Amino acid sequence: MKTGFNLWLTGAIAGIGALYFNYEGGFLEMLWHVDFTKICFAVMAMFMYGYANLGFMILKGGPETEEDLDIGHWLGSKSMQLGMLGTVLGFIVVLGSFSGIDFSDQGQVQELMKIFVGGMSTALYTTAAGLMCALGLSVSYHLAYIRYLKK
């Protein structure tokens, strides 16, 4: 049990460190302004909950059945789906911004580019957040399965 918890704790400390450096570097503030859906933050919250849940399971001696690990797989799946939803919403904003634009008017084209960049940023950031969090949860819960349940 101690080795499993130490491995989990190492991952948790690395995650908290990454979160701190992203906060200090201004990335989280930039992400807050760029992602109009705020899906990235919902995905990060799901990841933190799933990873904390795994830590508590390991601290209590590890999962006892495969059903104990279902929450991690469910959260990983929903993280990826939310990331894809953010992608679709970002592209809807991008494509919707092209309607009624007079391309000979430089002011309208500049405004279009701002909307375009915002929509693409949302699409890409939510995709990246969803995939990274889903991968992290899936790998963590699979390693717990191998360590505690696989005979």
C-alpha positions, -999 to 999 in steps of 0.1 A, spaced: 0 0 0 28 24 9 43 23 -26 10 29 -43 2 58 -21 37 73 -26 33 70 -63 -1 87 -61 13 114 -38 42 121 -62 16 126 -90 -5 149 -68 25 170 -58 35 173 -95 0 183 -104 -2 209 -77 32 223 -88 20 225 -124 -11 242 -113 9 267 -93 33 275 -121 4 279 -146 -13 303 -121 19 323 -115 27 324 -152 -7 338 -160 -19 309 -181 -49 302 -160 -60 338 -161 -55 338 -199 -75 306 -202 -103 321 -181 -106 350 -206 -101 329 -238 -124 299 -230 -159 315 -232 -175 281 -223 -153 276 -191 -153 239 -200 -116 237 -194 -122 245 -157 -150 220 -154 -127 193 -169 -99 202 -145 -123 200 -115 -134 166 -126 -98 155 -129 -89 168 -94 -120 151 -79 -111 118 -97 -75 119 -87 -83 128 -50 -109 100 -49 -82 75 -61 -58 88 -34 -84 82 -7 -91 47 -21 -54 39 -20 -50 53 15 -77 30 27 -59 0 12 -68 2 -24 -99 -5 -44 -117 -38 -34 -137 -44 -66 -136 -32 -102 -168 -12 -94 -147 10 -71 -127 21 -101 -158 29 -123 -159 65 -112 -124 72 -126 -133 57 -159 -166 75 -160 -149 109 -152 -122 102 -178 -149 95 -204 -169 126 -195 -137 148 -196 -130 137 -231 -167 143 -241 -167 178 -226 -135 186 -244 -151 176 -277 -182 196 -268 -159 227 -263 -144 220 -297 -178 219 -314 -189 251 -296 -157 269 -306 -162 259 -342 -198 270 -341 -186 304 -330 -160 305 -357 -183 295 -385 -212 316 -373 -190 347 -373 -187 346 -411 -223 354 -418 -231 389 -429 -195 400 -432 -185 426 -458 -149 415 -466 -142 449 -482 -147 466 -449 -114 464 -430 -131 470 -396 -155 441 -400 -126 418 -411 -106 428 -380 -136 421 -358 -141 388 -376 -105 378 -369 -109 385 -331 -140 363 -330 -122 336 -351 -92 335 -328 -114 333 -297 -135 305 -311 -104 285 -323 -88 291 -289 -118 277 -271 -119 247 -295 -82 238 -291 -79 245 -253 -110 225 -244 -98 196 -266 -64 196 -250 -78 198 -215 -103 170 -221 -78 147 -237 -51 153 -211 -74 149 -181 -90 118 -196 -56 103 -203 -44 111 -168 -75 96 -151 -75 65 -173 -39 57 -168 -41 63 -130 -71 42 -125 -57 15 -148 -25 14 -128 -46 10 -96 -65 -19 -112 -32 -36 -121 -17 -30 -87 -47 -39 -65 -71 -61 -84 -54 -80 -113 -45 -114 -101 
